[in-house]
Amino acid sequence: MKNNEAFDLFKRVRPLIKAHPWHGVYIGKNAPEVVSTYIEIVPTDTLKFELDKQSGYLKIDRPQLYSNVCPTPYGLIPQTYCGERVAEFCCLKTGRSGVKGDGDPLDICVLTEKVITHNDIILNAVPIGGLRMIDGEEADDKIIAVMHKDNVFGGWDDISDCPTSLIERIRHYFLTYKEAPGAEKRICEITHVYGREEAYEIIRRSRQDYLDLYSDLNDLLMMNYGEK
C-alpha cells in the first residue's frame, strides 16, 4: 500500500478510534508556550492512575500509599519523551554524570481555580516553570503550568509569581509520595525549582527525544492535523 493510500485509509477510520493520549494527541502548534495536557490524576483521587503506554487506557498503578494526595491536576504532555536530551540538560544543570531520562512522557502539574472532578481529559496549559526531580538515577522533571485562560492563575507568567507555600506543597508531594513516613533515605530528590525559560527548554528537548523514537507516528499525526 502506498503512503498516500495508507493516509487516506487512516483519515477514514480515525474518527472511529479513540486517539492514544501519548501518540495520538498533538502537543499543540504553539508549544512550548501552550501545550496540550492529558490529565491522569486529580486532587480528589486516592488511587494513582497512570497511562498504560501500550494500550492508551488509563490504569490503576497503585493506591496512594499514604495520606498525601496530589495537590493539582497532574498528567503528561503528549508527544514528549524524557530521553537523552532531557538527561543531558539535567546533568548540565546539576553538575552530575550518569543521569538517564526516565523513558516516560514529560510530567506536568496544572494550576487552576476550577475544580476538575475526573481524569482522562485533555486541556491546554501554559508552562511557567518546573521542578528538577531525580528519581534514583533518572531525570523526572515536573513541569508547572497554569490552565490556559484560567481566570485566577492565568495571569501568572513565571513560577516566581506563585506563593512559596504552594510550590512547597507540590515539592512535598513529589518528595514523599513513594515513601513511608519517617523513611531514613529518600528515593526522590528535587535539586532545583526553575522558571519559565528552563521549562520551555526541557519541553523542547523532550519533544526532540520523542521525535528521535517516534518520527513515523509524528508524521502521520501531523498530516492529519494539516501541519505537514
C-alpha positions in Angstrom: 0.0 0.0 0.0 1.4 3.4 -1.0 1.9 6.1 1.6 -0.9 8.3 0.3 -3.3 5.4 0.2 -2.4 4.5 3.8 -3.0 8.0 4.9 -6.4 8.2 3.1 -7.4 5.0 4.9 -6.1 6.4 8.2 -8.2 9.6 7.8 -11.3 7.5 7.1 -11.0 5.2 10.1 -9.6 7.6 12.7 -13.0 9.0 13.8 -13.9 5.5 14.8 -10.8 5.0 17.0 -10.0 6.8 20.3 -6.7 8.6 20.0 -3.8 7.4 22.1 -3.2 10.1 24.7 0.6 10.0 24.2 0.9 9.5 20.5 -2.4 10.5 19.0 -2.9 13.9 20.6 -1.0 16.9 19.1 1.3 18.7 21.5 0.0 22.0 20.0 1.1 24.4 17.4 2.1 27.0 20.0 4.3 24.6 22.1 6.2 25.1 24.3 4.3 28.3 25.3 1.0 26.5 25.3 0.9 22.7 25.4 -1.8 20.0 25.3 -2.0 18.1 28.6 -3.5 14.7 29.3 -4.7 14.6 32.9 -4.1 11.3 34.8 -4.8 12.3 38.4 -6.9 15.0 40.1 -6.6 16.1 43.7 -9.5 14.0 44.9 -8.0 10.8 43.7 -6.9 8.3 46.4 -5.6 6.0 43.6 -2.6 6.7 41.5 -3.8 6.5 37.9 -1.3 6.2 35.1 -1.5 5.9 31.3 -0.8 2.4 30.1 1.7 3.2 27.3 0.8 0.2 25.2 -3.0 0.4 25.1 -3.6 4.1 25.7 -6.0 3.3 28.5 -5.8 4.8 32.0 -4.9 2.2 34.5 -4.6 2.0 38.3 -0.9 1.9 39.2 -1.5 1.7 42.9 -3.5 3.2 45.8 -2.0 6.4 47.1 0.3 4.9 49.7 -0.2 7.4 52.5 -2.3 10.4 53.4 -0.9 12.8 50.9 -2.8 13.4 47.7 -1.7 15.2 44.5 -2.3 18.9 45.1 -3.0 19.8 41.4 -4.4 18.1 38.3 -1.4 16.1 37.1 -0.6 14.3 33.9 1.6 14.3 30.8 2.5 16.3 27.7 1.7 14.3 24.6 4.4 13.7 22.0 7.2 14.1 24.5 9.7 11.6 25.9 12.3 12.0 28.6 15.4 10.6 27.0 18.9 11.5 26.2 18.5 15.3 25.7 16.4 15.7 28.9 19.0 13.7 30.8 21.9 15.8 29.3 20.2 19.0 30.5 19.8 17.6 34.0 23.5 16.7 34.1 24.4 20.2 32.8 22.3 22.0 35.5 23.3 19.7 38.4 26.9 19.0 37.6 26.3 15.3 37.8 27.0 12.4 35.4 25.2 9.2 34.8 21.7 10.5 35.0 19.3 9.0 32.4 15.9 10.0 31.2 13.1 8.0 32.8 11.7 6.9 29.5 8.2 8.3 30.0 6.3 11.3 28.6 7.1 14.6 30.3 5.1 15.1 33.5 3.1 18.3 34.2 1.1 19.8 37.1 -1.6 22.3 36.2 -2.7 25.1 38.5 -6.4 26.2 38.1 -9.1 27.8 40.2 -11.6 25.4 38.7 -12.4 22.0 40.3 -11.7 19.3 37.8 -13.6 16.3 39.0 -12.3 13.5 36.9 -9.3 12.4 34.9 -8.8 11.1 31.3 -9.3 14.5 29.8 -7.3 16.9 27.6 -6.7 20.6 28.4 -4.4 23.4 27.3 -1.8 24.5 29.8 0.7 27.4 29.9 4.1 26.3 31.4 5.5 28.7 34.0 8.4 26.7 35.5 9.1 23.3 36.9 10.9 21.1 39.5 14.1 19.3 38.6 13.5 16.0 40.2 15.8 13.0 40.1 14.2 9.6 40.9 17.0 7.2 41.7 19.4 8.0 38.8 16.7 9.1 36.4 15.7 12.7 35.3 12.0 13.0 36.2 11.1 16.7 35.7 7.8 18.1 36.8 6.6 21.0 34.6 4.4 23.5 36.5 1.8 25.2 34.4 -1.4 27.2 34.6 -4.6 26.2 32.8 -4.9 28.3 29.6 -7.2 31.3 30.2 -7.7 30.5 33.8 -9.4 33.5 35.5 -7.3 33.5 38.6 -4.0 31.9 37.7 -3.9 32.7 34.0 -2.0 35.9 34.6 1.0 34.2 36.1 3.9 34.2 33.7 6.6 32.6 35.7 6.9 30.3 38.8 8.2 33.4 40.7 4.6 34.6 40.6 3.4 31.6 42.7 3.3 31.8 46.5 6.2 29.9 48.1 3.8 27.8 50.2 2.1 26.5 47.0 5.4 25.4 45.5 6.5 23.8 48.8 3.3 21.8 48.9 3.9 20.5 45.4 7.5 19.7 46.3 6.4 17.9 49.4 4.1 15.7 47.5 6.7 14.5 45.0 9.3 14.0 47.6 7.1 11.8 49.8 4.5 10.1 47.6 6.6 6.9 47.3 7.9 6.8 50.8 6.7 5.7 54.2 6.6 8.5 56.8 9.9 8.7 58.7 11.9 6.9 56.0 15.6 7.4 56.6 16.6 7.6 52.9 14.7 9.4 50.2 14.2 7.8 46.8 13.5 11.1 45.1 15.2 14.5 45.3 14.4 17.9 43.9 17.6 19.8 43.1 16.1 23.0 41.6 12.9 25.0 41.2 13.3 26.7 37.8 11.4 29.3 35.8 9.6 29.5 32.5 12.5 29.6 30.1 14.1 26.4 31.5 10.7 24.8 31.4 10.5 25.7 27.7 13.9 24.2 27.1 13.0 20.9 28.8 9.8 20.7 26.7 11.8 21.3 23.5 14.3 18.6 24.5 11.6 16.1 25.4 9.9 16.8 22.1 13.1 16.1 20.2 13.7 13.0 22.2 10.2 11.9 21.2 10.9 12.6 17.5 14.1 10.5 17.7 12.0 7.5 18.6 8.6 8.1 17.0 9.1 10.3 14.0 6.9 8.0 11.9 3.9 8.4 14.3 4.5 12.1 14.4 4.5 12.4 10.6 1.2 10.6 10.4 -0.4 12.7 13.1 0.9 16.0 11.6 -0.6 15.1 8.3 -3.9 14.5 10.0 -3.7 17.9 11.6 -2.7 19.6 8.4 0.7 20.6 9.8 2.9 18.6 7.4 
